[in-house]
Amino acid sequence: MSTARIDGIDPAAAPSGTGCEECGETGSWWLHLRRCAECGHVGCCDDSLNTHATKHAQSTGHPIIQSFEPGEDWFYDYRTQAFVDGPRLAPPESHPSTQSVPGPADRVPRDWERRLEERG
């Protein structure tokens, strides 16, 4: 990964938590997690019911996210709608590998796949 400073990325910004902030506040659940590369906000992906990562980017103008899934280190720039290179961000680099996907386990409905398909 590149170590050059990129507009929209603050390598020192720690993640806001191990799950989607807004889903945590409302008792909802998520499919996958994304981390704002500028401020560290953790939100749910666009395949989740609530798309909080994209909503965060739209409301703040923070343009770049990184996957917050174990083993993934890709960045995505909403401005160009393309994947981009980025530096290593402050730890942790993902949610705990023991955390369920989708998650959190105690809030995921049995029919979660159907619910996501119906949203579609």
C-alpha positions as CSV (number, residue, x, y, z in Angstrom):
1,M,0.0,0.0,0.0
2,S,1.1,3.6,-0.6
3,T,2.3,5.7,2.2
4,A,1.7,9.1,0.4
5,R,-0.8,11.4,2.0
6,I,-4.1,11.2,0.1
7,D,-6.9,13.8,0.5
8,G,-9.7,12.1,2.5
9,I,-7.5,9.8,4.5
10,D,-6.2,10.3,8.0
11,P,-4.0,7.3,8.9
12,A,-4.1,8.3,12.6
13,A,-7.9,8.2,12.9
14,A,-8.8,5.2,15.0
15,P,-12.0,3.3,14.2
16,S,-15.1,4.4,16.1
17,G,-15.8,0.8,17.3
18,T,-16.2,-2.8,16.2
19,G,-19.6,-2.4,14.6
20,C,-21.8,0.1,12.8
21,E,-22.4,3.1,15.0
22,E,-25.9,3.8,13.9
23,C,-27.1,0.2,13.8
24,G,-25.8,-0.1,17.4
25,E,-27.8,2.9,18.4
26,T,-31.0,1.6,16.8
27,G,-30.7,-2.1,17.6
28,S,-30.3,-3.0,13.9
29,W,-27.8,-5.4,12.2
30,W,-25.4,-5.3,9.3
31,L,-23.9,-7.5,6.6
32,H,-20.4,-6.0,6.3
33,L,-18.6,-3.1,7.8
34,R,-16.8,-0.1,6.2
35,R,-14.5,2.4,7.9
36,C,-14.3,6.1,7.0
37,A,-10.7,6.7,6.1
38,E,-10.9,10.3,7.2
39,C,-12.4,10.1,10.7
40,G,-12.7,6.4,11.5
41,H,-16.5,6.2,11.6
42,V,-17.6,2.5,11.2
43,G,-20.8,2.0,9.2
44,C,-22.6,-0.8,7.4
45,C,-22.0,-1.5,3.7
46,D,-24.3,-0.8,0.8
47,D,-25.5,-4.4,0.9
48,S,-26.7,-3.9,4.4
49,L,-30.3,-2.7,5.1
50,N,-29.3,0.7,6.3
51,T,-26.2,1.7,4.2
52,H,-24.8,3.8,7.0
53,A,-21.2,4.1,5.6
54,T,-22.5,5.8,2.4
55,K,-24.9,8.0,4.4
56,H,-21.9,9.0,6.6
57,A,-19.9,9.9,3.5
58,Q,-22.8,11.9,2.0
59,S,-23.5,13.8,5.2
60,T,-19.9,14.6,6.1
61,G,-18.2,14.9,2.7
62,H,-15.6,12.3,3.8
63,P,-14.9,10.6,0.4
64,I,-13.0,7.4,1.1
65,I,-13.9,4.2,3.0
66,Q,-11.9,1.1,3.7
67,S,-13.2,-2.4,4.3
68,F,-13.4,-3.2,8.0
69,E,-13.6,-6.9,7.4
70,P,-10.9,-9.3,8.5
71,G,-8.4,-10.0,5.7
72,E,-9.6,-7.1,3.5
73,D,-7.6,-3.9,3.1
74,W,-9.2,-2.2,0.0
75,F,-10.1,1.5,-0.2
76,Y,-13.0,2.9,-2.2
77,D,-13.4,6.6,-3.2
78,Y,-17.0,7.8,-3.6
79,R,-15.9,10.8,-5.7
80,T,-14.5,8.6,-8.5
81,Q,-16.5,5.5,-7.7
82,A,-13.3,3.5,-7.9
83,F,-11.0,1.5,-5.7
84,V,-7.9,3.4,-4.7
85,D,-4.6,2.7,-2.9
86,G,-4.2,3.9,0.6
87,P,-1.9,3.7,3.6
88,R,-2.2,1.5,6.6
89,L,-4.7,3.0,9.0
90,A,-4.6,3.1,12.8
91,P,-5.4,-0.2,14.5
92,P,-7.5,-2.2,14.7
93,E,-7.7,-2.9,11.0
94,S,-11.0,-4.8,11.1
95,H,-13.7,-5.9,13.5
96,P,-12.8,-8.9,15.6
97,S,-12.6,-12.1,13.6
98,T,-14.8,-13.8,16.2
99,Q,-17.6,-11.3,15.4
100,S,-20.4,-12.8,13.3
101,V,-21.1,-11.8,9.7
102,P,-23.8,-10.7,9.4
103,G,-23.8,-9.2,12.9
104,P,-24.1,-8.8,15.7
105,A,-25.3,-12.4,16.1
106,D,-27.9,-11.6,18.6
107,R,-29.7,-9.1,16.3
108,V,-29.6,-10.9,13.0
109,P,-33.0,-12.3,12.0
110,R,-33.3,-15.9,10.8
111,D,-34.6,-14.6,7.5
112,W,-31.8,-12.0,6.9
113,E,-31.1,-13.2,3.4
114,R,-34.7,-12.7,2.3
115,R,-34.8,-9.3,3.9
116,L,-31.8,-8.2,2.0
117,E,-33.2,-9.6,-1.3
118,E,-36.5,-7.8,-0.7
119,R,-34.7,-4.5,-0.1
120,G,-32.9,-4.9,-3.4
